[in-house]
Amino acid sequence: MSYVPQRIVSLQPSVTVTIDRLGMLSHVVACTKYCLDVCPALREQSTIIVADSWTAQSAQILTAKPDMVIASVPYQLEAVGEILKAGIPFLGFAPHSMNDVYADISHIAAILGVPDRGRRLIEEMQSETHHVGTLAQRAVQISGNRPRVYCEEWGKPLIQSQMWVAEMTAIAGGEFLGTPGAHTDENSVREQNPDVIIAAWCGAGDRVPLEKMISTRDWSNTNAARANRVFCINDEYLNTPGPTLISGLYALAAAIHPEAFPASMGLRRIEVSVGKSN
């Protein structure tokens, strides 16, 4: 029987929530403060809080006495150096696509000795994805409309959401504008004139000032703002490449095709009308 790590330090919520969905959360002895948002049960385990893979510190990692450190995007070079400096077996993921996310889940499940649970989790996610895709395609056919969607993961500077979000946008019946993961600017987005604007800022939860964002960027006359189709989606639903992406997919679908999908948890619309002409 292969060795199964018993004391894991998780440096990103995507890793932690995957371990949780695999029924192995008790193996996590240290995690980031952001992990508590996706796995509140960790608060009851006296879990040690450490910096994430962007600002990791070897001394903090060693305090937890782990036998494995697992991390995922985003990374910073200095933080990776600190992780390696700790001298603990280290597993690092860098997913780009939904297929990468499924592969990462499979690898984590295998390492934890529960490959069958990993397969079931992936199958459940794929089944939900197929369901959303079928409904969204039907909505596109009926309406003859595939809304153009601008989605950002950070606001200063403007950084567009990752490749897996672009894939999810297409599944949800939208057209992703721009280049996934790339920087952009206010003028470029204004010229693209999106039908739907979505902000999911890393580490911000649902605390994105939508009204201020539209007014200060001079986006009030975009199709999205004029139709009140400006949304915030919870950070962990789009920026955490793990099982929580399915909640993000439903939120995207509700924003893009509200005629076909009910209001979704984790989706907040701009609260006041902006840019409407008389």
N, C-alpha and C positions, 0 to 999 in steps of 0.2 A: 504494500500500500504506500502511495506517495505521501510525502510530508505535506501537512496542511498547516499554514500559519495560524497561530492562536492569538497573537497580539498584533493587531494591524494599526498603523497610523495612516489615516486617510487624509490626503491634502487637497481634495476637491469634493464638492457636493455630489458630482456625478458618480464618483466612486462609492461614496457613502450610501447614496440612495440605491445603487445597484446591489450592494452588499445587503442592505435592508430587505429589498424585494426578493433576495435569494434566501431570506430567513436566517442570516448569519450576522446580524447586527451586534450580537454579544462579543464578536471577535474584534470589534473596533474599540481600541483603548484610548485613542486620541484622534481628534479631527479639528476642522476649522470652525469658527463661529458661524459661518454660512451653512455648514452642514446641519446645524441645529434647526434651521428653518425648514429643511426638507425632511428631517428625521427628528422630531421633537422627543421621541423616546430616549434619545441619547442623554437628555438632561437627567434622566432617572438612573443612568449608569455611572454617574460621577466621571464622565469622560473628560480627559484632559484636553484643553483647548490650545491649539498650536497655530502658527502662521501657515498660510496656504502655499501652493507651489509657485506663487509669484514672489513671496517674501519669506520663504522657509528658513528656519534656523536650526542648525544641527543640535545645539544644546537642548532646545525644546523637544526635538524628536527623541533624543536619548533619554530624557526624563521619563518618557512613557515606557521604557524598556521593551520596545517592540521587537518582533522577529521578521517584520516586513513593513515596508513603506510603499504605498500605492498612490500614484498621482495621475492627473490628467491636465489637459489644457485649461487655462493659459499658464505658461512657464516664463520665468525670467532666468537668464543665464547664471546670474549670481546665486539664485535660489537653488538651481540644480546642483551647483557646486556645493552648497551647504548640505543638500540631501545626501550627496555622495560622500561628503566629509564625515557624516554620521557613521558610515561603514555598515549600514544595515541593508540587507537585500532590498533592492529597489525595483519596482515595476512601474513604468511610466507609459501612459497612453497619449496619443495625439490624433484623435479622430477628426475627419473632415466631413464625411458623408454619413448617411443613415446606416449604410452597410458597415462602415467602420464602427459605429456605435454598437451594432449587433455583435460584431466580432469582439469588441472589448468586453461586452457582457459575457460572451462565451468563454473568454480567457479568464475572467475573474471567477466565474462559476467553476471552471476546471481547477484553478489554483485552490479554491476553497473546498474542493472535493465533492461538489454538487453539480456535475455537468448536466444531469437531467433537469434540474430546476432551471438552469440557464436556458436550455432548449425550450422549456415551457414558457418562460418569460419572453423570449424572443418571438415565439409563435403567437403569444397573446398580443404583443406589440404590433406584429405584422398583420394580424387579423383586424385590429382596430384601425390600422393605417388603410387597409383595403376597404373597410367599411366607410371611412370618411371619404376616401377617393371615389368610391362608387356614387355616394350621395352628391359630392361636389361636381362630378362629371355630369350628372343628371341636371344639376342646377345650371351649369354652363350651357348645356344643350337647350334647356327651356328658355333661359334668358337671352341666349346668344351673346353673353357677356363674360369675359374673363378679366376682372378688375386688375389694374396695374398697382402693385404694392411696393411702397418704400418701407423698409424695416431696418432699424438701427439698433446696435447693441451698446453704443456710447454716444454721448452728446457733445463732448468737448475734448478732442475734436470729434467730428462726426465720423463714426465707423459703422459700416453696414454689417448686418447680421451674417452669420457664418453659412457655409455651404449647406449644412443640414437644414437650416431654416429656409434657404432657397428651395430645397427639395420639398419641404413641408408645404411651402406656399403654393407650389405647383400642384401637389396632391390635394390641397384645399381649394383648388379652382381659381388660383390667382396667377399673375405674372410678376415675378420678382424683378424689380428694377435695379440696375447697377451691377456691381461686381461684389459677390459675397466676401466679407472680411476686409474689404478695401476701405480706405479713407475717401470721403467725398466732401462736398461743401454745400452751403445753403443755396447758392445760385444754381448749381447742377440739379439739385432736387426740384427746385422751383421750375426749372425749364422742362424737367421730365413730367411735371404735373401729375403726380400720382392720384389715383382714385381712392386709395386707402393708405394712411400713414400709421405705422406701428412703432412704438418705442419700447424696448425691453433692455434697460440699462443694467449692465453687470453690477451686482451687489446692491442694487437700489430697490429690490423687491417690486412693489407697485408704486413707488414714490417718484413718479416722473411728472414734472409740472407741465402738463400738456398745453394748457392755454398760453402760458408764458413762452413755451417752445415755439408755438405757431406765430405769435405776435413778434417776438424778437428776431425770428428768422425771415420775416416778411413772407410767410407762407399762407396768409389769410385768403388769398384768391386761388389757391390750388383747388382742384376738384374735391379732394379729401376734406379740406377745411370747410368749404362752402356747403358740403353735404353732411357735416358733422361726423365724418368717418375717420376720426383721429383717435387712436387707442393706445393704451398701455397694456402690455401683457406681462404678468409676473416674471421676473428675472429667471427664476428656476425652471420655468416652463419652456423657455427658448434657449437659454445660455448654458443649461446643464445637460450635456450629451449623455443622457441615460434614460431610464424609464419615464421620467417626468415629461419627456418630449411629447408623449401622447396627449397629456393635458394641454400642452402648447398647441398641438395640432388641432384639437377641438376649438381652442380659443381663436386660432387663426381662421378656421373655417367659419366661425360665428361672425368674425369681423368682415370677412370677404364675401360670404354669401349668407347674410342674416335671414333671407327668405327660406333657406333650407336647413339652417342649424339654429337651435335655441341659444339664448344667452348663456355664456359659458363662465364658469368659475375662473377667476384670474384675469378677466378681461374688463377693462375700464375704459369708457368712452369719454371724450372731452365733454365738459359739463355745460358749456355755454356756446351759443352760436357765434361764429366768427366769420367775418368777410362776406356776410350776406348782403346783397344789393337789394334796394327797394324795388 
